[in-house]
Amino acid sequence: MKTRYSVVVERPRGFLGGSVHEAALRTADILAVLTPWPGNLLAPGAHEERTRLIVVLREYGESEAADISPADLADLRQAAVELRPVFAAADAATAANRMNALIVAHAYPPRLTAHGSTSGWHLHVDSSDDAPWGEWFLTSSCLALAVLLAERQALPAALCASPSCGRPFVNVGRGPARRYCSSTCGTRERVAAHRSSRSRVPAAPSSAPPSSAAPASQPPRG
């Protein structure tokens, strides 16, 4: 039996805490491996891509990640491609509409599972505890991102606005949605914008008095 989880509802830690955020963060980290952005140098289907994906999945408790086949990898990549427009949405309504479309197309009726008492009770919207990797990833990601959107009433995730980055990331907390995946990207873009604005400031006029022009010569009188 696969020991996968989607969203553990742990009220004592807050419905926004714990596994809801972990599932959303897992989605962003998997998209960072399987979708193109300037910082992703992994070739699709390459050994390095699969290796990095297994590392990410194990970091989030997916102990059976080593069993991922080339077909599983292709399915996970397709799921990541379908989830990316949610991260690219300009506003919460657009993100909600895109998630709704994915849920209608791929999700099953919600059910509670504890994976044979190997985990806490949590929600799944895939077909079974042994659903294919791509189906599990797509549906559990939609569920986690939908919970965050409903709780925040704002974008749950985004793509870094830095042109040199573009990494997928998750908005956490109740503050305004972030534009950058990290303070490093935000600082870099603010510095670049400041330098650009300074370069566009016109030079101050010279303080030297204008030189007097020679009087025009008068034509001779007849």
Secondary structure, 3 states (H helix, E strand, C coil): CCCCCCEECCHHHCCCCCHHHHHHHHHHHHHHHHCCCCCCCCCCCCHHHHHHHHHHHHHCCCCCHHHCCHHHHHHHHHHHHHHHHHHHCCCHHHHHHHHHHHHHHHCCCCEEECCCCCCCCEEECCCCCCCCHHHHHHHHHHHHHHHHHHHHCCCCEEECCCCCCCCEEECCCCCCCCCCCCHHHHHHHHHHHHHHHHHCCCCCCCCCCCCCCCCCCCCCCC
